[in-house]
Every structure is written in C-alpha cells, then in structure tokens.
C-alpha cells in the first residue's frame, strides 16, 4: 500500500501545533519492561514522542516516510531519525524492547506492519499504540468549537480517522493485551494555540481546500467572544487512547 501522506505540506505547522506527550504516558507503557535498550518510534512525525522516549531508553530508532516531517524533528543525541515506512524496517530481528506508534496506526498497512513488529520485537517486548481523543475546555467553548469548526470539517474526515476516534478498539491486535492506566494531556492553550491545533488536522486542511477558510474566521470571531482575552491561557484536557500488547514468543 502506498504511503498516505496527509501532513508533509504543512509539517512546520504540525510541529508547532501538536501537543507534547506527558511523561505519565511513558511511565505507563514502559513500566515492567524486561529491558530498555532500544525503542522504535514508528511514524514519528516530527519526533514529539521520540524525544520523550529518549529519557527512558538507551537508544530510540525513529522513522517516518515524510522527509518534511523528519526535517522538522527535534534532535536528541540518542534518537536516530530515519526516513522509512512502518511496513519495512531495517532493524535486526528480536532487537527491540518497545515499539511505539503515536497517532499513526490508522494510516498503516496493519498486516504488514504487524509482521515487522513480530519480527523485530524481543520476546516479551511490547507494542504500544496511542491516539488522541477530542479536547475539552468549558461547555460553552466546547459547544462553539463543535458548531463552528467540527461541523464544517466533519465531512472531510478520512475513513482511517474513524479508527482512532474509536480508540483503536475495533482493529485486530495480535498481541497479548497489557493493561495501561488512563492518561490524558493536560494543556494550557491560548486561543491561537487552539486554532493552530485545529488547522493542523488533515480534515481541516481538506475542508479549507474545498470550502475556503471563511469558516475558520467565523469560528475565531465566535470563540473570541467566549474566550475573552485571546492571549489568556485556558485549561485543556485531551484524553489519550492506548492499546498495549506483549509478544509472548
């Protein structure tokens, strides 16, 4: 299956707008691992997860098929960034302690990726799959976001996106399930950060190409009325979906 590229044409915005994963996420998925020598961050994008994994593992191998995304990645000494697809990994067999896929599994050819995961994972190694849920601020702001932004972009969601909205619960997952505590982003956003995040979504970019950007301006006007001082920070909660599995053979 060809690489489905939804993000290269605005990889700089993606790098600025997407939230930083909390340490509680990595505490949850790395606990009780037999080893922490090597992690593979598959579909790394601009490396937001890779740089956090680097605190927990001796070495992180971070791959993404988009040269633009890799070009915007944050450089860390023990993170090796490579351009490459999830379904074709150049790591040795039985060499990896943890594979992390953050906000990307729904774009993979999963059968081929799972084959590679089974090949490169050590026995008792783990695959952790992460996806964002929607964000919540206040009932009034949430309602305005749904009416002015989610309404226009909803028809432009790719069918792949529905898998992550479902928390990856409906996909095949050929690993022994490992329970993981609930984790969420707890963020502080001003209004421009909220709008930047919305505009970094592939569905928003598709809607703008088709409809123009007036709906974004309309949303900004309505949100400014509710937000007050647009530069003031508001607390944002964004739950994460996590599926974690272990390779038993």
C-alpha positions as CSV (number, residue, x, y, z in Angstrom):
1,X,0.0,0.0,0.0
2,X,1.4,3.4,-0.9
3,X,2.3,5.9,1.8
4,X,-0.8,8.0,2.6
5,X,0.8,11.5,3.1
6,X,-1.6,13.9,4.9
7,X,1.0,16.1,6.7
8,X,4.1,16.8,4.7
9,X,2.7,20.0,3.1
10,X,2.4,21.7,6.5
11,X,4.9,19.8,8.6
12,X,6.1,23.0,10.2
13,X,2.6,23.8,11.5
14,X,2.2,20.2,12.7
15,X,5.4,20.6,14.7
16,X,4.3,23.8,16.3
17,X,0.7,22.9,17.0
18,X,0.6,19.3,18.2
19,X,0.8,18.8,22.0
20,X,3.8,17.3,23.8
21,X,3.2,13.8,25.2
22,X,3.2,13.7,29.0
23,X,5.7,11.7,31.0
24,X,2.9,9.8,32.6
25,X,2.3,8.2,29.2
26,X,5.8,6.8,29.0
27,X,5.8,5.8,32.7
28,X,2.7,3.7,31.9
29,X,3.9,2.0,28.8
30,X,7.5,1.4,29.8
31,X,6.9,0.0,33.3
32,X,7.8,-3.6,33.9
33,X,9.6,-3.9,30.6
34,X,12.4,-6.5,30.8
35,X,14.8,-4.2,29.0
36,X,15.1,-0.6,27.9
37,X,17.9,-0.8,25.4
38,X,16.1,0.1,22.1
39,X,12.7,1.6,21.3
40,X,11.3,2.1,17.8
41,X,9.1,5.2,17.4
42,X,7.2,4.2,14.2
43,X,5.5,7.0,12.3
44,X,7.4,9.5,14.4
45,X,6.3,12.6,12.5
46,X,8.4,15.4,13.9
47,X,9.7,13.4,16.8
48,X,7.4,14.6,19.6
49,X,7.2,11.1,21.1
50,X,10.7,10.1,20.2
51,X,12.3,12.9,22.3
52,X,10.2,11.7,25.3
53,X,11.1,8.1,24.7
54,X,14.8,9.1,24.8
55,X,14.5,9.7,28.5
56,X,13.5,6.1,29.1
57,X,15.6,4.1,26.5
58,X,19.3,3.9,25.7
59,X,18.5,4.4,22.0
60,X,15.5,5.4,20.0
61,X,15.1,4.5,16.3
62,X,12.5,7.0,14.9
63,X,11.1,6.5,11.4
64,X,8.6,8.4,9.2
65,X,8.1,8.2,5.5
66,X,7.9,12.0,5.2
67,X,11.2,13.8,4.7
68,X,9.5,17.1,5.6
69,X,8.4,15.7,9.0
70,X,11.8,14.3,9.7
71,X,13.3,17.6,8.7
72,X,11.3,19.3,11.4
73,X,12.2,16.8,14.1
74,X,13.8,17.8,17.4
75,X,17.4,16.5,17.5
76,X,18.4,14.5,20.6
77,X,21.7,12.6,21.0
78,X,20.2,9.1,21.4
79,X,17.5,9.4,18.8
80,X,18.3,8.2,15.3
81,X,15.9,9.6,12.8
82,X,15.4,7.8,9.5
83,X,13.1,8.2,6.5
84,X,11.2,4.9,6.2
85,X,7.8,3.2,6.2
86,X,6.3,1.3,9.0
87,X,5.9,-1.9,6.9
88,X,9.7,-2.1,6.0
89,X,12.0,-1.8,8.9
90,X,15.8,-2.2,8.7
91,X,16.2,-3.1,12.4
92,X,17.6,-6.6,13.2
93,X,15.2,-9.3,14.3
94,X,14.5,-9.6,18.0
95,X,16.3,-6.3,18.8
96,X,13.5,-4.0,20.0
97,X,12.1,-3.7,23.6
98,X,9.2,-1.3,22.7
99,X,7.5,-0.2,19.6
100,X,5.5,3.0,19.9
101,X,3.0,4.2,17.3
102,X,1.6,7.5,18.3
103,X,-1.3,8.9,16.3
104,X,-0.3,6.9,13.2
105,X,-1.5,3.3,13.2
106,X,-4.7,4.2,11.2
107,X,-2.5,5.1,8.2
108,X,-0.5,1.9,8.2
109,X,-1.0,-1.4,6.2
110,X,-1.5,-3.1,9.5
111,X,-1.0,-6.7,8.4
112,X,2.5,-5.9,7.0
113,X,3.3,-3.6,10.0
114,X,2.3,-6.3,12.5
115,X,4.6,-8.8,10.6
116,X,7.5,-6.4,11.1
117,X,6.6,-5.8,14.7
118,X,6.6,-9.5,15.4
119,X,10.0,-9.8,13.7
120,X,11.9,-7.0,15.4
121,X,10.4,-7.3,18.9
122,X,12.2,-9.3,21.6
123,X,10.3,-11.9,23.5
124,X,8.1,-10.1,26.0
125,X,8.7,-6.9,24.1
126,X,5.7,-4.5,23.7
127,X,3.8,-2.6,21.1
128,X,2.0,0.5,22.4
129,X,-0.5,2.2,20.1
130,X,-1.5,5.8,21.0
131,X,-4.2,8.1,19.7
132,X,-5.7,11.4,20.7
133,X,-9.3,11.9,21.7
134,X,-11.0,15.3,21.2
135,X,-10.3,18.1,23.6
136,X,-12.5,19.7,26.3
137,X,-12.3,23.3,27.8
138,X,-15.6,24.6,29.0
139,X,-19.2,23.5,28.0
140,X,-19.7,26.9,26.2
141,X,-16.4,26.8,24.3
142,X,-16.8,23.1,23.5
143,X,-20.2,23.7,22.0
144,X,-18.9,26.6,19.9
145,X,-16.0,24.5,18.6
146,X,-18.3,21.7,17.7
147,X,-20.7,24.1,15.9
148,X,-18.2,26.3,14.1
149,X,-15.3,24.0,13.4
150,X,-16.2,20.4,13.8
151,X,-19.4,20.9,11.7
152,X,-17.5,22.1,8.6
153,X,-14.7,19.6,8.8
154,X,-16.7,16.6,9.7
155,X,-17.4,15.6,6.1
156,X,-13.7,15.7,5.4
157,X,-12.5,13.1,7.9
158,X,-10.8,10.2,6.2
159,X,-12.2,6.8,7.0
160,X,-8.9,6.0,8.6
161,X,-9.5,8.7,11.2
162,X,-12.6,6.9,12.5
163,X,-10.3,4.1,13.8
164,X,-8.5,6.5,16.1
165,X,-11.8,8.1,17.2
166,X,-12.9,4.6,18.2
167,X,-9.8,4.3,20.4
168,X,-8.5,1.6,18.0
169,X,-10.9,-0.8,19.8
170,X,-12.3,-2.2,16.5
171,X,-8.9,-3.2,14.9
172,X,-7.2,-6.5,15.0
173,X,-4.4,-6.5,17.6
174,X,-2.3,-9.8,17.5
175,X,-0.6,-9.3,20.9
176,X,-1.3,-10.3,24.4
177,X,-3.1,-7.3,25.9
178,X,-1.3,-5.4,28.7
179,X,-3.5,-3.1,30.8
180,X,-2.4,0.5,31.0
181,X,-3.8,3.3,33.2
182,X,-5.8,6.1,31.7
183,X,-3.7,9.0,30.5
184,X,-4.6,12.5,29.2
185,X,-3.0,15.6,28.0
186,X,-3.4,18.5,30.5
187,X,-2.6,21.6,28.5
188,X,-2.7,25.4,28.8
189,X,-3.7,26.9,25.5
190,X,-4.5,30.5,24.4
191,X,-6.9,30.9,21.5
192,X,-4.3,31.0,18.8
193,X,-2.9,27.6,20.0
194,X,-6.4,26.1,19.8
195,X,-6.9,27.4,16.3
196,X,-3.4,26.2,15.3
197,X,-4.2,22.7,16.5
198,X,-7.5,22.7,14.6
199,X,-5.7,23.9,11.4
200,X,-3.0,21.1,11.8
201,X,-5.7,18.4,11.3
202,X,-5.8,16.8,7.9
203,X,-9.5,17.2,7.7
204,X,-9.3,20.9,8.3
205,X,-6.7,21.3,5.5
206,X,-9.0,19.3,3.2
207,X,-12.0,21.5,4.2
208,X,-10.1,24.7,3.6
209,X,-9.0,23.5,0.1
210,X,-12.6,22.7,-0.8
211,X,-14.6,25.5,1.1
212,X,-12.0,28.2,1.7
213,X,-11.1,29.4,5.1
214,X,-14.0,31.7,6.0
215,X,-15.4,29.1,8.4
216,X,-12.1,29.4,10.4
217,X,-12.5,33.2,10.6
218,X,-16.1,32.7,11.7
219,X,-15.1,30.3,14.4
220,X,-12.4,32.7,15.6
221,X,-14.9,35.5,15.9
222,X,-17.3,33.4,17.9
223,X,-14.5,32.0,20.1
224,X,-13.1,35.4,20.8
225,X,-16.4,36.4,22.2
226,X,-16.5,33.5,24.6
227,X,-12.8,33.4,25.4
228,X,-12.3,37.0,26.4
229,X,-8.7,38.0,26.2
230,X,-7.4,35.7,23.5
231,X,-3.9,35.7,24.9
232,X,-5.1,34.3,28.2
233,X,-4.5,30.6,28.9
234,X,-7.3,28.1,29.4
235,X,-7.0,24.6,30.8
236,X,-7.5,21.9,28.1
237,X,-8.0,18.2,28.7
238,X,-7.4,15.8,25.8
239,X,-7.8,12.1,26.7
240,X,-5.5,9.5,25.0
241,X,-6.5,6.2,23.7
242,X,-3.9,3.5,24.5
243,X,-3.6,-0.1,23.4
244,X,-0.6,-2.0,24.6
245,X,0.4,-5.6,23.8
246,X,3.1,-8.0,24.6
247,X,4.9,-10.5,22.3
248,X,4.9,-13.8,24.2
249,X,7.0,-15.9,21.8
